[in-house]
Amino acid sequence: MLTLTDVEVSSDLAYAKVYFTLLGDEEARIATQAGLKRAAGYLRSMLGQRIKIYVTPELQFIYDDSVERGVRLSQLIDKAVASNAESTHKPDSED
């Protein structure tokens, strides 16, 4: 499943960086990015028909790894919280 996460358009409207993410492995990401690159001209022409502007931006598709980084960070936080909870709930050993 492909999700567009952001679009940055240059001030002169000549270029647009389209950020995407998807569910899948590295192979799926590479194949999807290649497919988007092949379809960029068609998508640009369809965009030009939909929006009435003088220049239709050239589309550049960029994989957005922020979701993956967010998941990794969340897992690290969960691990740290669990580790902290374990260390605070251990009974003190009395000698």
PDB file of N, CA, C and O in Angstrom:
ATOM      1  N   MET A   1       0.843  -1.170   0.000  1.00  0.00           N
ATOM      2  CA  MET A   1       0.000   0.000   0.000  1.00  0.00           C
ATOM      3  C   MET A   1       0.892   1.238   0.000  1.00  0.00           C
ATOM      4  O   MET A   1       1.764   1.379   0.858  1.00  0.00           O
ATOM      5  N   LEU A   2       0.682   2.104  -0.928  1.00  0.00           N
ATOM      6  CA  LEU A   2       1.462   3.315  -1.111  1.00  0.00           C
ATOM      7  C   LEU A   2       0.745   4.482  -0.446  1.00  0.00           C
ATOM      8  O   LEU A   2      -0.466   4.646  -0.598  1.00  0.00           O
ATOM      9  N   THR A   3       1.503   5.296   0.294  1.00  0.00           N
ATOM     10  CA  THR A   3       0.955   6.494   0.923  1.00  0.00           C
ATOM     11  C   THR A   3       1.849   7.676   0.582  1.00  0.00           C
ATOM     12  O   THR A   3       3.065   7.616   0.764  1.00  0.00           O
ATOM     13  N   LEU A   4       1.245   8.745   0.088  1.00  0.00           N
ATOM     14  CA  LEU A   4       1.986   9.976  -0.143  1.00  0.00           C
ATOM     15  C   LEU A   4       2.006  10.740   1.167  1.00  0.00           C
ATOM     16  O   LEU A   4       0.955  11.011   1.748  1.00  0.00           O
ATOM     17  N   THR A   5       3.203  11.091   1.638  1.00  0.00           N
ATOM     18  CA  THR A   5       3.322  11.720   2.949  1.00  0.00           C
ATOM     19  C   THR A   5       3.573  13.220   2.885  1.00  0.00           C
ATOM     20  O   THR A   5       3.282  13.930   3.848  1.00  0.00           O
ATOM     21  N   ASP A   6       4.105  13.719   1.776  1.00  0.00           N
ATOM     22  CA  ASP A   6       4.397  15.142   1.680  1.00  0.00           C
ATOM     23  C   ASP A   6       4.712  15.489   0.234  1.00  0.00           C
ATOM     24  O   ASP A   6       5.111  14.631  -0.553  1.00  0.00           O
ATOM     25  N   VAL A   7       4.528  16.749  -0.098  1.00  0.00           N
ATOM     26  CA  VAL A   7       4.910  17.260  -1.408  1.00  0.00           C
ATOM     27  C   VAL A   7       5.536  18.630  -1.187  1.00  0.00           C
ATOM     28  O   VAL A   7       4.954  19.487  -0.522  1.00  0.00           O
ATOM     29  N   GLU A   8       6.726  18.831  -1.748  1.00  0.00           N
ATOM     30  CA  GLU A   8       7.397  20.126  -1.701  1.00  0.00           C
ATOM     31  C   GLU A   8       7.508  20.634  -3.134  1.00  0.00           C
ATOM     32  O   GLU A   8       8.104  19.984  -3.993  1.00  0.00           O
ATOM     33  N   VAL A   9       6.932  21.794  -3.375  1.00  0.00           N
ATOM     34  CA  VAL A   9       6.939  22.374  -4.713  1.00  0.00           C
ATOM     35  C   VAL A   9       7.892  23.569  -4.723  1.00  0.00           C
ATOM     36  O   VAL A   9       7.865  24.398  -3.813  1.00  0.00           O
ATOM     37  N   SER A  10       8.725  23.653  -5.745  1.00  0.00           N
ATOM     38  CA  SER A  10       9.656  24.779  -5.855  1.00  0.00           C
ATOM     39  C   SER A  10       8.871  26.076  -6.049  1.00  0.00           C
ATOM     40  O   SER A  10       7.716  26.058  -6.477  1.00  0.00           O
ATOM     41  N   SER A  11       9.506  27.190  -5.733  1.00  0.00           N
ATOM     42  CA  SER A  11       8.813  28.484  -5.803  1.00  0.00           C
ATOM     43  C   SER A  11       8.371  28.851  -7.220  1.00  0.00           C
ATOM     44  O   SER A  11       7.398  29.583  -7.399  1.00  0.00           O
ATOM     45  N   ASP A  12       9.086  28.344  -8.220  1.00  0.00           N
ATOM     46  CA  ASP A  12       8.703  28.630  -9.606  1.00  0.00           C
ATOM     47  C   ASP A  12       7.755  27.567 -10.182  1.00  0.00           C
ATOM     48  O   ASP A  12       7.407  27.614 -11.362  1.00  0.00           O
ATOM     49  N   LEU A  13       7.348  26.624  -9.351  1.00  0.00           N
ATOM     50  CA  LEU A  13       6.424  25.538  -9.723  1.00  0.00           C
ATOM     51  C   LEU A  13       6.988  24.593 -10.777  1.00  0.00           C
ATOM     52  O   LEU A  13       6.231  23.844 -11.394  1.00  0.00           O
ATOM     53  N   ALA A  14       8.278  24.611 -10.993  1.00  0.00           N
ATOM     54  CA  ALA A  14       8.882  23.761 -12.018  1.00  0.00           C
ATOM     55  C   ALA A  14       9.115  22.335 -11.527  1.00  0.00           C
ATOM     56  O   ALA A  14       9.115  21.394 -12.320  1.00  0.00           O
ATOM     57  N   TYR A  15       9.312  22.179 -10.226  1.00  0.00           N
ATOM     58  CA  TYR A  15       9.635  20.862  -9.668  1.00  0.00           C
ATOM     59  C   TYR A  15       8.796  20.578  -8.433  1.00  0.00           C
ATOM     60  O   TYR A  15       8.455  21.484  -7.673  1.00  0.00           O
ATOM     61  N   ALA A  16       8.473  19.315  -8.248  1.00  0.00           N
ATOM     62  CA  ALA A  16       7.764  18.888  -7.046  1.00  0.00           C
ATOM     63  C   ALA A  16       8.412  17.610  -6.538  1.00  0.00           C
ATOM     64  O   ALA A  16       8.539  16.630  -7.272  1.00  0.00           O
ATOM     65  N   LYS A  17       8.818  17.631  -5.281  1.00  0.00           N
ATOM     66  CA  LYS A  17       9.326  16.430  -4.630  1.00  0.00           C
ATOM     67  C   LYS A  17       8.139  15.790  -3.927  1.00  0.00           C
ATOM     68  O   LYS A  17       7.534  16.383  -3.035  1.00  0.00           O
ATOM     69  N   VAL A  18       7.815  14.567  -4.344  1.00  0.00           N
ATOM     70  CA  VAL A  18       6.685  13.838  -3.785  1.00  0.00           C
ATOM     71  C   VAL A  18       7.232  12.727  -2.901  1.00  0.00           C
ATOM     72  O   VAL A  18       7.872  11.795  -3.387  1.00  0.00           O
ATOM     73  N   TYR A  19       6.979  12.830  -1.605  1.00  0.00           N
ATOM     74  CA  TYR A  19       7.484  11.846  -0.651  1.00  0.00           C
ATOM     75  C   TYR A  19       6.430  10.766  -0.446  1.00  0.00           C
ATOM     76  O   TYR A  19       5.239  11.053  -0.325  1.00  0.00           O
ATOM     77  N   PHE A  20       6.891   9.519  -0.411  1.00  0.00           N
ATOM     78  CA  PHE A  20       5.969   8.394  -0.240  1.00  0.00           C
ATOM     79  C   PHE A  20       6.540   7.382   0.734  1.00  0.00           C
ATOM     80  O   PHE A  20       7.747   7.328   0.972  1.00  0.00           O
ATOM     81  N   THR A  21       5.649   6.587   1.288  1.00  0.00           N
ATOM     82  CA  THR A  21       6.031   5.451   2.110  1.00  0.00           C
ATOM     83  C   THR A  21       5.125   4.293   1.727  1.00  0.00           C
ATOM     84  O   THR A  21       4.072   4.498   1.123  1.00  0.00           O
ATOM     85  N   LEU A  22       5.527   3.089   2.071  1.00  0.00           N
ATOM     86  CA  LEU A  22       4.712   1.931   1.757  1.00  0.00           C
ATOM     87  C   LEU A  22       5.022   0.792   2.715  1.00  0.00           C
ATOM     88  O   LEU A  22       6.062   0.767   3.373  1.00  0.00           O
ATOM     89  N   LEU A  23       4.096  -0.137   2.772  1.00  0.00           N
ATOM     90  CA  LEU A  23       4.305  -1.347   3.548  1.00  0.00           C
ATOM     91  C   LEU A  23       5.029  -2.344   2.656  1.00  0.00           C
ATOM     92  O   LEU A  23       4.614  -2.595   1.525  1.00  0.00           O
ATOM     93  N   GLY A  24       6.089  -2.897   3.163  1.00  0.00           N
ATOM     94  CA  GLY A  24       6.840  -3.868   2.374  1.00  0.00           C
ATOM     95  C   GLY A  24       8.316  -3.787   2.679  1.00  0.00           C
ATOM     96  O   GLY A  24       8.763  -2.972   3.486  1.00  0.00           O
ATOM     97  N   ASP A  25       9.057  -4.640   2.023  1.00  0.00           N
ATOM     98  CA  ASP A  25      10.500  -4.709   2.263  1.00  0.00           C
ATOM     99  C   ASP A  25      11.253  -3.801   1.289  1.00  0.00           C
ATOM    100  O   ASP A  25      10.651  -3.065   0.507  1.00  0.00           O
ATOM    101  N   GLU A  26      12.562  -3.872   1.357  1.00  0.00           N
ATOM    102  CA  GLU A  26      13.430  -3.037   0.519  1.00  0.00           C
ATOM    103  C   GLU A  26      13.182  -3.298  -0.966  1.00  0.00           C
ATOM    104  O   GLU A  26      13.196  -2.368  -1.772  1.00  0.00           O
ATOM    105  N   GLU A  27      12.960  -4.542  -1.321  1.00  0.00           N
ATOM    106  CA  GLU A  27      12.704  -4.895  -2.725  1.00  0.00           C
ATOM    107  C   GLU A  27      11.424  -4.231  -3.223  1.00  0.00           C
ATOM    108  O   GLU A  27      11.378  -3.728  -4.346  1.00  0.00           O
ATOM    109  N   ALA A  28      10.387  -4.228  -2.389  1.00  0.00           N
ATOM    110  CA  ALA A  28       9.123  -3.584  -2.766  1.00  0.00           C
ATOM    111  C   ALA A  28       9.307  -2.082  -2.912  1.00  0.00           C
ATOM    112  O   ALA A  28       8.727  -1.468  -3.807  1.00  0.00           O
ATOM    113  N   ARG A  29      10.117  -1.482  -2.033  1.00  0.00           N
ATOM    114  CA  ARG A  29      10.372  -0.041  -2.100  1.00  0.00           C
ATOM    115  C   ARG A  29      11.073   0.318  -3.404  1.00  0.00           C
ATOM    116  O   ARG A  29      10.700   1.282  -4.073  1.00  0.00           O
ATOM    117  N   ILE A  30      12.083  -0.458  -3.760  1.00  0.00           N
ATOM    118  CA  ILE A  30      12.832  -0.195  -4.987  1.00  0.00           C
ATOM    119  C   ILE A  30      11.931  -0.345  -6.217  1.00  0.00           C
ATOM    120  O   ILE A  30      11.965   0.486  -7.123  1.00  0.00           O
ATOM    121  N   ALA A  31      11.129  -1.407  -6.239  1.00  0.00           N
ATOM    122  CA  ALA A  31      10.226  -1.633  -7.370  1.00  0.00           C
ATOM    123  C   ALA A  31       9.180  -0.523  -7.466  1.00  0.00           C
ATOM    124  O   ALA A  31       8.863  -0.058  -8.561  1.00  0.00           O
ATOM    125  N   THR A  32       8.650  -0.103  -6.329  1.00  0.00           N
ATOM    126  CA  THR A  32       7.640   0.959  -6.323  1.00  0.00           C
ATOM    127  C   THR A  32       8.237   2.273  -6.796  1.00  0.00           C
ATOM    128  O   THR A  32       7.626   2.990  -7.589  1.00  0.00           O
ATOM    129  N   GLN A  33       9.434   2.590  -6.308  1.00  0.00           N
ATOM    130  CA  GLN A  33      10.071   3.837  -6.715  1.00  0.00           C
ATOM    131  C   GLN A  33      10.367   3.830  -8.218  1.00  0.00           C
ATOM    132  O   GLN A  33      10.207   4.849  -8.890  1.00  0.00           O
ATOM    133  N   ALA A  34      10.791   2.695  -8.734  1.00  0.00           N
ATOM    134  CA  ALA A  34      11.044   2.585 -10.176  1.00  0.00           C
ATOM    135  C   ALA A  34       9.746   2.754 -10.966  1.00  0.00           C
ATOM    136  O   ALA A  34       9.732   3.416 -12.004  1.00  0.00           O
ATOM    137  N   GLY A  35       8.666   2.162 -10.479  1.00  0.00           N
ATOM    138  CA  GLY A  35       7.365   2.302 -11.142  1.00  0.00           C
ATOM    139  C   GLY A  35       6.875   3.740 -11.127  1.00  0.00           C
ATOM    140  O   GLY A  35       6.344   4.228 -12.124  1.00  0.00           O
ATOM    141  N   LEU A  36       7.050   4.416 -10.005  1.00  0.00           N
ATOM    142  CA  LEU A  36       6.649   5.825  -9.922  1.00  0.00           C
ATOM    143  C   LEU A  36       7.476   6.684 -10.869  1.00  0.00           C
ATOM    144  O   LEU A  36       6.955   7.609 -11.493  1.00  0.00           O
ATOM    145  N   LYS A  37       8.748   6.381 -10.974  1.00  0.00           N
ATOM    146  CA  LYS A  37       9.620   7.136 -11.887  1.00  0.00           C
ATOM    147  C   LYS A  37       9.169   6.954 -13.330  1.00  0.00           C
ATOM    148  O   LYS A  37       9.130   7.911 -14.104  1.00  0.00           O
ATOM    149  N   ARG A  38       8.825   5.701 -13.689  1.00  0.00           N
ATOM    150  CA  ARG A  38       8.344   5.435 -15.051  1.00  0.00           C
ATOM    151  C   ARG A  38       7.019   6.150 -15.317  1.00  0.00           C
ATOM    152  O   ARG A  38       6.769   6.595 -16.437  1.00  0.00           O
ATOM    153  N   ALA A  39       6.175   6.260 -14.300  1.00  0.00           N
ATOM    154  CA  ALA A  39       4.850   6.855 -14.468  1.00  0.00           C
ATOM    155  C   ALA A  39       4.850   8.369 -14.281  1.00  0.00           C
ATOM    156  O   ALA A  39       3.810   9.004 -14.457  1.00  0.00           O
ATOM    157  N   ALA A  40       5.984   8.960 -13.933  1.00  0.00           N
ATOM    158  CA  ALA A  40       6.040  10.386 -13.597  1.00  0.00           C
ATOM    159  C   ALA A  40       5.525  11.271 -14.729  1.00  0.00           C
ATOM    160  O   ALA A  40       4.797  12.231 -14.474  1.00  0.00           O
ATOM    161  N   GLY A  41       5.885  10.968 -15.963  1.00  0.00           N
ATOM    162  CA  GLY A  41       5.421  11.772 -17.095  1.00  0.00           C
ATOM    163  C   GLY A  41       3.913  11.719 -17.251  1.00  0.00           C
ATOM    164  O   GLY A  41       3.261  12.743 -17.453  1.00  0.00           O
ATOM    165  N   TYR A  42       3.365  10.516 -17.157  1.00  0.00           N
ATOM    166  CA  TYR A  42       1.913  10.350 -17.261  1.00  0.00           C
ATOM    167  C   TYR A  42       1.203  11.070 -16.119  1.00  0.00           C
ATOM    168  O   TYR A  42       0.216  11.774 -16.333  1.00  0.00           O
ATOM    169  N   LEU A  43       1.721  10.884 -14.898  1.00  0.00           N
ATOM    170  CA  LEU A  43       1.106  11.531 -13.736  1.00  0.00           C
ATOM    171  C   LEU A  43       1.186  13.052 -13.863  1.00  0.00           C
ATOM    172  O   LEU A  43       0.258  13.763 -13.475  1.00  0.00           O
ATOM    173  N   ARG A  44       2.292  13.543 -14.404  1.00  0.00           N
ATOM    174  CA  ARG A  44       2.438  14.991 -14.610  1.00  0.00           C
ATOM    175  C   ARG A  44       1.403  15.497 -15.603  1.00  0.00           C
ATOM    176  O   ARG A  44       0.804  16.552 -15.393  1.00  0.00           O
ATOM    177  N   SER A  45       1.188  14.753 -16.682  1.00  0.00           N
ATOM    178  CA  SER A  45       0.202  15.191 -17.675  1.00  0.00           C
ATOM    179  C   SER A  45      -1.215  15.151 -17.102  1.00  0.00           C
ATOM    180  O   SER A  45      -2.020  16.034 -17.396  1.00  0.00           O
ATOM    181  N   MET A  46      -1.526  14.151 -16.298  1.00  0.00           N
ATOM    182  CA  MET A  46      -2.840  14.082 -15.658  1.00  0.00           C
ATOM    183  C   MET A  46      -3.014  15.233 -14.661  1.00  0.00           C
ATOM    184  O   MET A  46      -4.091  15.821 -14.561  1.00  0.00           O
ATOM    185  N   LEU A  47      -1.960  15.542 -13.937  1.00  0.00           N
ATOM    186  CA  LEU A  47      -1.980  16.666 -13.000  1.00  0.00           C
ATOM    187  C   LEU A  47      -2.212  17.972 -13.753  1.00  0.00           C
ATOM    188  O   LEU A  47      -2.979  18.825 -13.306  1.00  0.00           O
ATOM    189  N   GLY A  48      -1.550  18.124 -14.890  1.00  0.00           N
ATOM    190  CA  GLY A  48      -1.713  19.324 -15.711  1.00  0.00           C
ATOM    191  C   GLY A  48      -3.129  19.495 -16.214  1.00  0.00           C
ATOM    192  O   GLY A  48      -3.594  20.624 -16.367  1.00  0.00           O
ATOM    193  N   GLN A  49      -3.830  18.396 -16.475  1.00  0.00           N
ATOM    194  CA  GLN A  49      -5.215  18.483 -16.916  1.00  0.00           C
ATOM    195  C   GLN A  49      -6.154  18.834 -15.761  1.00  0.00           C
ATOM    196  O   GLN A  49      -7.191  19.467 -15.958  1.00  0.00           O
ATOM    197  N   ARG A  50      -5.776  18.415 -14.560  1.00  0.00           N
ATOM    198  CA  ARG A  50      -6.632  18.641 -13.379  1.00  0.00           C
ATOM    199  C   ARG A  50      -6.503  20.036 -12.795  1.00  0.00           C
ATOM    200  O   ARG A  50      -7.498  20.648 -12.408  1.00  0.00           O
ATOM    201  N   ILE A  51      -5.286  20.536 -12.731  1.00  0.00           N
ATOM    202  CA  ILE A  51      -5.087  21.864 -12.156  1.00  0.00           C
ATOM    203  C   ILE A  51      -4.649  22.822 -13.259  1.00  0.00           C
ATOM    204  O   ILE A  51      -3.805  22.488 -14.091  1.00  0.00           O
ATOM    205  N   LYS A  52      -5.217  23.977 -13.252  1.00  0.00           N
ATOM    206  CA  LYS A  52      -4.967  24.953 -14.319  1.00  0.00           C
ATOM    207  C   LYS A  52      -3.903  25.944 -13.849  1.00  0.00           C
ATOM    208  O   LYS A  52      -4.204  26.993 -13.279  1.00  0.00           O
ATOM    209  N   ILE A  53      -2.648  25.572 -14.107  1.00  0.00           N
ATOM    210  CA  ILE A  53      -1.536  26.477 -13.837  1.00  0.00           C
ATOM    211  C   ILE A  53      -0.667  26.531 -15.077  1.00  0.00           C
ATOM    212  O   ILE A  53      -0.719  25.647 -15.932  1.00  0.00           O
ATOM    213  N   TYR A  54       0.127  27.577 -15.160  1.00  0.00           N
ATOM    214  CA  TYR A  54       0.947  27.782 -16.358  1.00  0.00           C
ATOM    215  C   TYR A  54       1.987  26.679 -16.535  1.00  0.00           C
ATOM    216  O   TYR A  54       2.202  26.196 -17.646  1.00  0.00           O
ATOM    217  N   VAL A  55       2.630  26.282 -15.436  1.00  0.00           N
ATOM    218  CA  VAL A  55       3.665  25.253 -15.472  1.00  0.00           C
ATOM    219  C   VAL A  55       3.235  24.096 -14.587  1.00  0.00           C
ATOM    220  O   VAL A  55       2.878  24.284 -13.424  1.00  0.00           O
ATOM    221  N   THR A  56       3.273  22.907 -15.148  1.00  0.00           N
ATOM    222  CA  THR A  56       3.012  21.722 -14.341  1.00  0.00           C
ATOM    223  C   THR A  56       4.354  21.200 -13.838  1.00  0.00           C
ATOM    224  O   THR A  56       5.264  20.962 -14.632  1.00  0.00           O
ATOM    225  N   PRO A  57       4.481  21.021 -12.523  1.00  0.00           N
ATOM    226  CA  PRO A  57       5.783  20.620 -11.978  1.00  0.00           C
ATOM    227  C   PRO A  57       6.259  19.260 -12.468  1.00  0.00           C
ATOM    228  O   PRO A  57       5.463  18.347 -12.691  1.00  0.00           O
ATOM    229  N   GLU A  58       7.572  19.144 -12.632  1.00  0.00           N
ATOM    230  CA  GLU A  58       8.202  17.851 -12.896  1.00  0.00           C
ATOM    231  C   GLU A  58       8.212  17.098 -11.567  1.00  0.00           C
ATOM    232  O   GLU A  58       8.644  17.638 -10.548  1.00  0.00           O
ATOM    233  N   LEU A  59       7.742  15.865 -11.576  1.00  0.00           N
ATOM    234  CA  LEU A  59       7.590  15.097 -10.339  1.00  0.00           C
ATOM    235  C   LEU A  59       8.819  14.238 -10.059  1.00  0.00           C
ATOM    236  O   LEU A  59       9.299  13.506 -10.924  1.00  0.00           O
ATOM    237  N   GLN A  60       9.306  14.346  -8.846  1.00  0.00           N
ATOM    238  CA  GLN A  60      10.404  13.505  -8.381  1.00  0.00           C
ATOM    239  C   GLN A  60       9.898  12.766  -7.146  1.00  0.00           C
ATOM    240  O   GLN A  60       9.484  13.393  -6.171  1.00  0.00           O
ATOM    241  N   PHE A  61       9.931  11.437  -7.185  1.00  0.00           N
ATOM    242  CA  PHE A  61       9.426  10.625  -6.081  1.00  0.00           C
ATOM    243  C   PHE A  61      10.574  10.210  -5.173  1.00  0.00           C
ATOM    244  O   PHE A  61      11.588   9.680  -5.626  1.00  0.00           O
ATOM    245  N   ILE A  62      10.393  10.465  -3.873  1.00  0.00           N
ATOM    246  CA  ILE A  62      11.426  10.196  -2.878  1.00  0.00           C
ATOM    247  C   ILE A  62      10.816   9.368  -1.751  1.00  0.00           C
ATOM    248  O   ILE A  62       9.761   9.704  -1.213  1.00  0.00           O
ATOM    249  N   TYR A  63      11.498   8.285  -1.409  1.00  0.00           N
ATOM    250  CA  TYR A  63      11.007   7.436  -0.321  1.00  0.00           C
ATOM    251  C   TYR A  63      11.178   8.161   1.008  1.00  0.00           C
ATOM    252  O   TYR A  63      12.247   8.699   1.298  1.00  0.00           O
ATOM    253  N   ASP A  64      10.129   8.171   1.803  1.00  0.00           N
ATOM    254  CA  ASP A  64      10.119   8.835   3.113  1.00  0.00           C
ATOM    255  C   ASP A  64      10.265   7.767   4.193  1.00  0.00           C
ATOM    256  O   ASP A  64       9.344   6.989   4.441  1.00  0.00           O
ATOM    257  N   ASP A  65      11.426   7.742   4.826  1.00  0.00           N
ATOM    258  CA  ASP A  65      11.659   6.724   5.857  1.00  0.00           C
ATOM    259  C   ASP A  65      11.298   7.202   7.261  1.00  0.00           C
ATOM    260  O   ASP A  65      11.639   6.535   8.238  1.00  0.00           O
ATOM    261  N   SER A  66      10.624   8.331   7.382  1.00  0.00           N
ATOM    262  CA  SER A  66      10.295   8.866   8.704  1.00  0.00           C
ATOM    263  C   SER A  66       9.357   7.933   9.482  1.00  0.00           C
ATOM    264  O   SER A  66       9.439   7.862  10.708  1.00  0.00           O
ATOM    265  N   VAL A  67       8.480   7.228   8.789  1.00  0.00           N
ATOM    266  CA  VAL A  67       7.579   6.301   9.474  1.00  0.00           C
ATOM    267  C   VAL A  67       8.384   5.153  10.088  1.00  0.00           C
ATOM    268  O   VAL A  67       8.150   4.766  11.232  1.00  0.00           O
ATOM    269  N   GLU A  68       9.331   4.616   9.321  1.00  0.00           N
ATOM    270  CA  GLU A  68      10.177   3.538   9.841  1.00  0.00           C
ATOM    271  C   GLU A  68      11.007   4.017  11.025  1.00  0.00           C
ATOM    272  O   GLU A  68      11.136   3.313  12.027  1.00  0.00           O
ATOM    273  N   ARG A  69      11.569   5.222  10.905  1.00  0.00           N
ATOM    274  CA  ARG A  69      12.359   5.777  12.010  1.00  0.00           C
ATOM    275  C   ARG A  69      11.487   5.989  13.235  1.00  0.00           C
ATOM    276  O   ARG A  69      11.930   5.755  14.360  1.00  0.00           O
ATOM    277  N   GLY A  70      10.257   6.429  13.031  1.00  0.00           N
ATOM    278  CA  GLY A  70       9.320   6.612  14.140  1.00  0.00           C
ATOM    279  C   GLY A  70       8.993   5.303  14.836  1.00  0.00           C
ATOM    280  O   GLY A  70       8.919   5.254  16.064  1.00  0.00           O
ATOM    281  N   VAL A  71       8.796   4.245  14.066  1.00  0.00           N
ATOM    282  CA  VAL A  71       8.512   2.925  14.640  1.00  0.00           C
ATOM    283  C   VAL A  71       9.712   2.440  15.448  1.00  0.00           C
ATOM    284  O   VAL A  71       9.553   1.946  16.564  1.00  0.00           O
ATOM    285  N   ARG A  72      10.920   2.583  14.882  1.00  0.00           N
ATOM    286  CA  ARG A  72      12.126   2.166  15.614  1.00  0.00           C
ATOM    287  C   ARG A  72      12.287   2.947  16.911  1.00  0.00           C
ATOM    288  O   ARG A  72      12.622   2.376  17.949  1.00  0.00           O
ATOM    289  N   LEU A  73      12.049   4.249  16.851  1.00  0.00           N
ATOM    290  CA  LEU A  73      12.161   5.085  18.039  1.00  0.00           C
ATOM    291  C   LEU A  73      11.128   4.677  19.082  1.00  0.00           C
ATOM    292  O   LEU A  73      11.440   4.614  20.271  1.00  0.00           O
ATOM    293  N   SER A  74       9.921   4.404  18.656  1.00  0.00           N
ATOM    294  CA  SER A  74       8.865   3.960  19.568  1.00  0.00           C
ATOM    295  C   SER A  74       9.233   2.632  20.226  1.00  0.00           C
ATOM    296  O   SER A  74       8.993   2.439  21.418  1.00  0.00           O
ATOM    297  N   GLN A  75       9.809   1.725  19.456  1.00  0.00           N
ATOM    298  CA  GLN A  75      10.237   0.446  20.017  1.00  0.00           C
ATOM    299  C   GLN A  75      11.339   0.637  21.049  1.00  0.00           C
ATOM    300  O   GLN A  75      11.337  -0.025  22.087  1.00  0.00           O
ATOM    301  N   LEU A  76      12.283   1.538  20.775  1.00  0.00           N
ATOM    302  CA  LEU A  76      13.345   1.811  21.734  1.00  0.00           C
ATOM    303  C   LEU A  76      12.789   2.416  23.021  1.00  0.00           C
ATOM    304  O   LEU A  76      13.233   2.068  24.115  1.00  0.00           O
ATOM    305  N   ILE A  77      11.832   3.310  22.891  1.00  0.00           N
ATOM    306  CA  ILE A  77      11.210   3.909  24.068  1.00  0.00           C
ATOM    307  C   ILE A  77      10.471   2.847  24.872  1.00  0.00           C
ATOM    308  O   ILE A  77      10.593   2.793  26.096  1.00  0.00           O
ATOM    309  N   ASP A  78       9.700   1.999  24.184  1.00  0.00           N
ATOM    310  CA  ASP A  78       8.978   0.920  24.873  1.00  0.00           C
ATOM    311  C   ASP A  78       9.941  -0.002  25.612  1.00  0.00           C
ATOM    312  O   ASP A  78       9.671  -0.414  26.740  1.00  0.00           O
ATOM    313  N   LYS A  79      11.057  -0.325  24.980  1.00  0.00           N
ATOM    314  CA  LYS A  79      12.058  -1.194  25.595  1.00  0.00           C
ATOM    315  C   LYS A  79      12.664  -0.530  26.830  1.00  0.00           C
ATOM    316  O   LYS A  79      12.854  -1.179  27.859  1.00  0.00           O
ATOM    317  N   ALA A  80      12.966   0.759  26.724  1.00  0.00           N
ATOM    318  CA  ALA A  80      13.538   1.486  27.858  1.00  0.00           C
ATOM    319  C   ALA A  80      12.550   1.577  29.014  1.00  0.00           C
ATOM    320  O   ALA A  80      12.934   1.428  30.174  1.00  0.00           O
ATOM    321  N   VAL A  81      11.289   1.820  28.703  1.00  0.00           N
ATOM    322  CA  VAL A  81      10.258   1.901  29.745  1.00  0.00           C
ATOM    323  C   VAL A  81      10.084   0.545  30.415  1.00  0.00           C
ATOM    324  O   VAL A  81       9.965   0.473  31.638  1.00  0.00           O
ATOM    325  N   ALA A  82      10.068  -0.522  29.639  1.00  0.00           N
ATOM    326  CA  ALA A  82       9.924  -1.868  30.210  1.00  0.00           C
ATOM    327  C   ALA A  82      11.120  -2.215  31.083  1.00  0.00           C
ATOM    328  O   ALA A  82      10.965  -2.797  32.157  1.00  0.00           O
ATOM    329  N   SER A  83      12.294  -1.863  30.626  1.00  0.00           N
ATOM    330  CA  SER A  83      13.509  -2.123  31.397  1.00  0.00           C
ATOM    331  C   SER A  83      13.495  -1.344  32.705  1.00  0.00           C
ATOM    332  O   SER A  83      13.881  -1.869  33.749  1.00  0.00           O
ATOM    333  N   ASN A  84      13.055  -0.104  32.649  1.00  0.00           N
ATOM    334  CA  ASN A  84      12.961   0.727  33.845  1.00  0.00           C
ATOM    335  C   ASN A  84      11.921   0.169  34.812  1.00  0.00           C
ATOM    336  O   ASN A  84      12.141   0.154  36.023  1.00  0.00           O
ATOM    337  N   ALA A  85      10.796  -0.288  34.281  1.00  0.00           N
ATOM    338  CA  ALA A  85       9.742  -0.852  35.128  1.00  0.00           C
ATOM    339  C   ALA A  85      10.236  -2.107  35.829  1.00  0.00           C
ATOM    340  O   ALA A  85       9.932  -2.322  37.003  1.00  0.00           O
ATOM    341  N   GLU A  86      11.001  -2.943  35.116  1.00  0.00           N
ATOM    342  CA  GLU A  86      11.544  -4.156  35.725  1.00  0.00           C
ATOM    343  C   GLU A  86      12.522  -3.823  36.845  1.00  0.00           C
ATOM    344  O   GLU A  86      12.505  -4.469  37.892  1.00  0.00           O
ATOM    345  N   SER A  87      13.359  -2.838  36.639  1.00  0.00           N
ATOM    346  CA  SER A  87      14.382  -2.524  37.644  1.00  0.00           C
ATOM    347  C   SER A  87      13.767  -1.841  38.864  1.00  0.00           C
ATOM    348  O   SER A  87      14.310  -1.968  39.962  1.00  0.00           O
ATOM    349  N   THR A  88      12.675  -1.134  38.714  1.00  0.00           N
ATOM    350  CA  THR A  88      12.050  -0.464  39.860  1.00  0.00           C
ATOM    351  C   THR A  88      11.129  -1.399  40.640  1.00  0.00           C
ATOM    352  O   THR A  88      10.809  -1.103  41.791  1.00  0.00           O
ATOM    353  N   HIS A  89      10.691  -2.516  40.057  1.00  0.00           N
ATOM    354  CA  HIS A  89       9.784  -3.437  40.730  1.00  0.00           C
ATOM    355  C   HIS A  89      10.489  -4.631  41.361  1.00  0.00           C
ATOM    356  O   HIS A  89       9.840  -5.475  41.980  1.00  0.00           O
ATOM    357  N   LYS A  90      11.806  -4.713  41.214  1.00  0.00           N
ATOM    358  CA  LYS A  90      12.532  -5.824  41.819  1.00  0.00           C
ATOM    359  C   LYS A  90      12.646  -5.583  43.320  1.00  0.00           C
ATOM    360  O   LYS A  90      12.997  -4.487  43.756  1.00  0.00           O
ATOM    361  N   PRO A  91      12.351  -6.606  44.099  1.00  0.00           N
ATOM    362  CA  PRO A  91      12.475  -6.434  45.547  1.00  0.00           C
ATOM    363  C   PRO A  91      13.951  -6.306  45.922  1.00  0.00           C
ATOM    364  O   PRO A  91      14.818  -6.970  45.354  1.00  0.00           O
ATOM    365  N   ASP A  92      14.207  -5.430  46.900  1.00  0.00           N
ATOM    366  CA  ASP A  92      15.581  -5.272  47.388  1.00  0.00           C
ATOM    367  C   ASP A  92      15.988  -6.520  48.132  1.00  0.00           C
ATOM    368  O   ASP A  92      15.210  -7.072  48.911  1.00  0.00           O
ATOM    369  N   SER A  93      17.203  -6.966  47.895  1.00  0.00           N
ATOM    370  CA  SER A  93      17.687  -8.136  48.621  1.00  0.00           C
ATOM    371  C   SER A  93      18.271  -7.670  49.938  1.00  0.00           C
ATOM    372  O   SER A  93      19.076  -6.740  49.982  1.00  0.00           O
ATOM    373  N   GLU A  94      17.858  -8.325  51.006  1.00  0.00           N
ATOM    374  CA  GLU A  94      18.361  -7.993  52.334  1.00  0.00           C
ATOM    375  C   GLU A  94      19.396  -9.007  52.736  1.00  0.00           C
ATOM    376  O   GLU A  94      19.187 -10.210  52.576  1.00  0.00           O
ATOM    377  N   ASP A  95      20.521  -8.536  53.261  1.00  0.00           N
ATOM    378  CA  ASP A  95      21.602  -9.411  53.679  1.00  0.00           C
ATOM    379  C   ASP A  95      21.493  -9.807  55.103  1.00  0.00           C
ATOM    380  O   ASP A  95      22.338 -10.549  55.604  1.00  0.00           O
TER     381      ASP A  95
END
